[in-house]
């Protein structure tokens, strides 16, 4: 590692792609498939294909696949187009369906998504491909500007002169600027995956899977999330410029679109925590899956699993590993069944919606975190939430929890960030330990079990009713204390008022004492003068008498 944390072998840590150095003088080797779903808009499509015909990236390494998504009249290929352009038909409606149809036909090392109303500037694809020649796990997005200019009959030579002034893709510009070009480890860099002008390494798409055709809207973002889970690094490339012919649907109707999109992507993108505000419901893709060995004994397994299900993270699934399909139940003498504990585990959790019984580690790759927890070790009510906070706050790929250490070895739990392990598998060198590769791309930490509330001697579970009652009691006590605090504040105010009166009285008394002192001093001086006068008078009278 260098002082900045970048891997000297060119491996990206987090999303800080600055360690990569795209070649300035590119020797093109990778092929690219440009996939354009289209529904109507022949005039715009003609301009888009004319723009592709001007690209500086070699034509022999480029193929263009236009997918007619049921247009009436059918779309046609114009005379001005790249040589490697072909038109296919996908009658089933939907942008995701059309893109998947084009993806199935694509043969390139890189897939470049392009909308049928986005005109690329001549060097745009080359700017994308520089990055893809630098690393095989990148998602590159160009800068789109939205023009209101009148559509020309033919694509002008000077695109800027004709299409400007134009508006930038404001939210992308804002995201990039706030995160120093997405290098300051933003929480959701996958938001950069937009279908208008984004390129993706084909192997990443193969790992993540095609677009979700069940979604009405939000397909680009959802696929971007799965690409992130597959290990992708997201790169904004300002040299890859394009013009969108007119405003987007989102620019016209952002709130209605968000309403529809959020209703569906909440189930599929756990990273959108604000869309999962419900305190107890289940989601299609849970935030964390906990893997537990179900063969370790009924009591140990139940203590661990029940504590997980009762914790402060409801967005969870538990994967219980065991030979469940081969399990045979003893019917005549069940208490002497050698597999009795397995039977009990199986029966106890068979119908629990958040628990899945499986023979192997079949974890949904879209789940952000996986916790591997030895049975018998019981997390505290907030233990998992605290581990997740640590992993998120420090952008860690792995958090090891030291449960027990002896001469026989170390017993530990492991909280794994799925995207970090996916990236580590891509960049790991032969013979390199996977955890070391995770440390290079994301970071690894160790914590103590006691510090995070893990124990083998758990307290009884409180339960939802008990939690509710405790909350009600706490609220009542809070209200009582607030009332008492208000009373004390009133008493303090009263004392302050009385103190003010006392201070005022003291000032008045000091004034009266001062006046009395001055009067007394004046009386003293008068008395002294009177005495002197009497003495003088007596002396004169005495002298007069003596002379007479």
N, C-alpha and C positions, 0 to 999 in steps of 0.2 A: 504493500500500500504506500501511496505517496502521502505527504503531509495533509493534503486536502481530502484524503479518504478514497481517491480514485485508484482502481486496480491497475497496476503497471502493465498488466497483460491486455489491457483494453476492455476489461469487463465493467459493465455499468453497475454502479451502486445506486439502488433506488431507481430514480428516473433521471439521474444526472448523466445524460448522454454526452456531456462535453469531453469526456475521456476519449471518445471515438473521434477519429480524424478522417472524415470523408475525403477521398482523393480529389485534388483540384483538377488534375489532368486524368480524367476517367478513362480507363481501358475497359470498355463495356464488355461484360461477359454474361450477365443475367438477362433472361428473357422476361418480358412483362406482358400481361394480359389486361387490356382495358375493357371493363365490363360496364355497358351502358344500358340500363333498363329504360324503356321509353313507352309512353302511352300517348299517342297523338303528337302534335307539335312538330310536324315535319320540317317547318321553316327553321325552328331552333336546332333541331337535330342536324340539319345540313350545315349550319354554322359550326356546331360542335365538331363534326367530322372534318370540316375544313381546317379547324384549329389543330386537330390531331395530325393532319397531313403536313403541318409545318414544324412538327417537333424535331428537335435536334438529336434526340436519342435515335440510334440506328433503326431504320424501318424493318430490317431483317430480324431484329430482336423483339419486335413489337407485333402483337396481334390485337385486334379490336373486335369485340363481340357485342353487337347491338341486339337487345332482346325486345322484340315487339310484344308488349303485354296486352294483346287483344285490341289493337287500334282499328278504328273504322274511319276511313279506308285504311288498309294495311300500310305500314311504313315501307319505304323503299330506300335503297342505298343511293346517294347522289353520286355524280361523276367525280367530284372532288372529295376524296377520302383516302386514308392510308391503304397501301396495297394489301395488307393483311387484315382486311375487314370482312366480316361475314355477319349475316343477319339470321337470327333464329326466332322462332315464335313460341311464346309461352301464353296460352290462352287463359290460364287460371289467373284471376286478378290479384294484385298485391305486389308492392315493390319488393318485399322480401322474397316472394316466390320468383319474381323475374330475376332478381340478382342471383338466387340460388341456381336457376336454370343456366344463367351465363357462367356461373362458377363451375358448374358441372362440365361445361364445354372448354373451360380455360386450361391451357397447358403451360402457362408462364411460371417462372420462379417467383414472380411478384404479381399480386393482383392489385390493379388500380381501379378503385370504384370511381365512377364518373357519372354525374346526372346528365340527362339529355338536354339540359338548359344551361350547362356550364362550359364556357369556352376557355381552354387553357392557353396561356401565353407560350410562345415557341420553346422556351427552355424549361418548362414546368416538369415534364416527365424526367428529363435528365437530372434536375435538381432532386427529385425523389430518389432516383436510382443511385445517386452518389452515396446516399445513406445506406441503401440496401447492399451496396458493395462493401460497406464498412462492417456490417454485423447482420446476422441472419434472424434477428428477433425484434425487428423494428416495425412500428406503425408510424407513417409519415403523413402529415396533413399540410396541404398548401393553404395559402391565404386567398380567400375569395372576397371579391368586391361586388356589390349588388348595384347594377346599373338600370336606370330607367330610360336609357337612350332608345330611340326607335330602331327596330330591327332592320339591318341593311339587307339588300338583296343578295349581296356577296360579302364575304368576310373582308373587312378593310385591312390594308397592310399595317397601318398604325392603330392597334387596338386601343391603346391608351387615349389617343386623340379622339376616337369615336365614342368610346364607352364612358369616359370621364366627363363630368364628376360622377363618382359612385360612392356608395356607403360601404364601410368595412363590415366584416362579420363581427359585430360588436362584442358579443359575449365571449367569442374565442380570443379576440384581442385582449379583452379584460382578463380572462383566465391566464393567458400567457404572460401578460405584464405583471400580474399579482404574484406569480410564482417564478419570476426570473426565467422565463422561457420553459416552464415546467421542470426546472432542475432542482428546485427547493423542496423536493419530495411532497408534492401536493397529494391530498388524500384520494383524489379521483382523477388522475391524468387520463383515464380511459374516455372521459367526456370529450376528448379531442377527436375521437373516431367518428367522423361525420362522412356520410356517403357521397357528398358533393365532389370532393377531390382528395381522397385519402388512398394511400397505397399500403399494402400489408404483405409481408412475406407469406408465401403460399403454405409453407410448413406450419406457420402459426395458425392459419385458418384450418388446416387439417387437424391440428391439435384441439382447437377451440370448438370446431364444428361450424356448420353454415348458419345463416340467419334464421331467427326464430319466426316461422311463418304464422304462428298463432297470435303474434302481436299485431295490434291495429296500427299503433304508432310506437316510436321509441326503439325500432329495430337496430338502428345504428349504435345507439348508446349501449343497448343490451349486449350486442356483439362485441363492442369495445371492452365491456366489462369481462366477458369470457376470454378475450384476447389477453387482457391483463392477467387473468388467472393462469393463462398458459405461459406467462413469462415475458410478455411484450414490454418494450420501452417505447414511449410515445414522443415523437419529435415534431415540433412545428417548424416548417421550413419557409421563411419569407420569400425565398427566391422562386418558389413554386407558386406562381400567381395565376389567378383565373378570374373571369367575369361571369357572374350569374345574371342571366338575361331576365331581369325583372325581380320583384321581391319573392321571398319564399313564403310558403304557407304559414310557417311559424311567425314570420314577421307580421303577417296580416291578422292572425288569430292565435296569439301566444297563450292566453289564458285557457280558452277551450281545448287547445291541443295539449297543454300541460295536464288538464283535468283528465283527459282520456289516457294520455301516456302514463301518468302516475298510477292510475288504477291498475295497470298491468305490470309495469316494471317493478313495482314494490315487491311483487312475489319473486322476481327473478334477480334483482340487484341488491344483495344485502348491504352493500356499501352505502346505499341511500337510507341512512338510519332514520332521518326525519320522516320518511314515508311509513315507518314501522312503529308508530307511536302507541299502538294497542298494547296493553300490558301483558296479554296472555295468549293471543292467537298464534296459530302456526302458519308458516309460509312455505311456498314450494321449495325455495332454496334457503335453508337455515343459515344463521350467521356462524355457527360453529357445530362441528360434529365431534363427539367424544367416542373414542374407540376403547372398549373394555373387553377383556378376556372373560367370556361367559362361562368358562369351564373351571373357574377357581373356587367354586363352592357357593351355594345359594346365599348364605348369610353375608359373605364378603361382597359378592356381586350386588346383592340388594342394597347393602349399606351405601355402596358407592353410587349406584344408579339412582336410588331414591333421593340422595342428597343433591345430585346433579339436577334432577327434575324439579326439586323444590327451591333451587337457587334463584338469584336475582336476574339471571339471564334466561328468559323463557324461550328465546329464539334459538333453540338448540335441538339437535337430534343425537341419539345415542345408538351406536352400532355395537351390538353384542355378538362377539365371535364365538362360534362353536359348531359342532357337527350336528346341527339341528335336523337336517334331512335324513340322517342315518339313525336318529334317536328312536329307540324301541321302548315302549312303556310296558312295565310288568303289571299285568292286570290282576293276577291271583294273589300275589304277595307284594304289594307296592312298597311296603316299608323295607323289604330286603332287596329292592331293585338296586343293582350296583351303579346305575345312572340316575339315582333318585334326585341328586342335586341339580343335574342338567334338566330333568323333567320339571322340577320346581321353577327353575329360572325360565324355562321355555313357557310354562303355563302362566307364570306371574306377569310376563311382559308381552305375551303374544298379541294382546289386543290394546296395548298402549301405543297411541298414535305417534309419539316422539321416539319410540324405541323400535329398532329394526334388528331382526335376528338373521345373521348371515354367516356363511362359512369362511368368507374371505373379506379383505378390506376393499369393499366396493363403495367408495366415497364419491359423491357428486363433485366433479372438478370445479364447479361454480361456487362451492362452499369456501368462504374466505379463510377459515381457520379450522385446524384439526388438533384436538387434544388427545394424547395417548396417556391413559391413566390406569395404573395397576389396580386391580380390584382389591378391596379392603382399605384402601386409602380414600378418605372421605373429605371432600372439599367443604369449606365453610360456606355459609349462605351467599357471601359476596366474593368468594375466592376466584371463581372463573371471571367475573366482571373485572376484578382488579388485574388479573393476568392479561386480559384483553386490552385494558387501558394502558398497561405497560408496553405491550407490543405495538399498539397504535401510536402512543406518545413518542416512543423512541424509534419507530419504524423498524422494529426487529423482525427478522425472519424466523427466529427460533428462541423460545424461552424455555429453559430447562428448570424444573423444580426439583431440588435435591430433597428426596423424601427420607432416605436412609442410607447410611454409609457404614460398611463393616469390612472385615478382612476378606469377606466373600465378594465384595464389590459394591457398586452403587445402584440404588434403586431410585429412579427418577421418573417424573412425568414430563411430557414434552408438549408444548403449545407451538404448533407449526403454522406458519403463514403459507398457504398453498401456492400463491404466486411466486414467492421467493424460492421455494423448492423447485417449481417449474423452471424458473430462470436458471437456478443452479445446475439443473440437469442438462440444460442446453450448453452452458459454458464450462462445465466441469471437464478437467483434463483427465486423461487415462491414469487410473490409480489414485486420483485425488479423492479424499473423503468427502462425502456429500455435505456434511455439516460444515466443513471448511469452505466449500464453495458457497454455501448459504451465508456464511460469515462475510465472504468477500462481496456479495451482491446486496446484502441487507443488514446483517449483524446478528450476533448470538449473545445471549445473556444467561446467567445462572442466578437463581434466587433460592432462599431457604423455605422449606415447607411451613415451618411455624410462622414465619413472617406473613405468609399468605393464607394462613388458616387451614392447612391440610393436617389431618390427624387420623389416627387409627382408633380413637376413642370418642366418637361423635356424640354430641348432645342430641336429645330427641328433636325430631323435626317439628317445627311450630305449626305448619299447615296454613292454608289460606284463611280459614276461619280464625285461627289463633293470631295470624298476622293482622287480620282485619281488626280484631278486638284490641290487639296491642296498639295499632294505629289510632283507633278511636280513643283509647286510654291516653295515648301520648298527646292527641289533639286536645282532649279535655284538660289534661295537665298543663298543656301549653296555654290554653285559654285561661285557666286559673292563674297561672303565673303572670300572664299578660294583665289580668285584672288586678292582681296584687301589685304588679309593677306600676300600673296606672294609679292605684291608691297611694303607693309610696311616692310617686311623682307629685300627686296632689298634696301629700303631707309635706314633702320637701318645698313645694311652692308656698304652702302656708307658712312653713318655718322661715323661708326667705322673706315673705311679706312681713312677718313679725320681726325678723332680724332688721329689716329696713326701718320699721317703726322704732325699734330700739336704738338703731344708729341715729335716727332723727332726734329722738328724745335725748340721747347722750349729747348730741351736738348742742341742743337747746340748753341742756343743763350746764354744759361747758361754757356757753355764752353767759348764762345767769351767774355762774360762779365767777367768771371774769369780771362781770359788772359789779358784783358784790365786793370783789377784791379791790376794784378801783374805787368804789364808794368807801370801803374801809380805809384805804390808803388816804383818801381825801379827808376823812374824819380824823384820821391820825394826825395828818398835817394841821388840820384846824385846831385839834386839841393841843397840839404842840405850840401853835401860835398863841392860843388862849393862855396856856400856862406861862408862856414867856411874857405876855401882856400883864397877867396877874402879878407875876414876880416883879416886873418892872414897876408896876403901880405900888406894890407893897414897899418896894425899896424907896421910892420917892416919898411915900407917906411916912416911912420910918425916919428918913433924913430930915423931913420937915418937922417932925415931932421932936427930934433930938436938938435941932436948932432953936426950937421954941422953948 
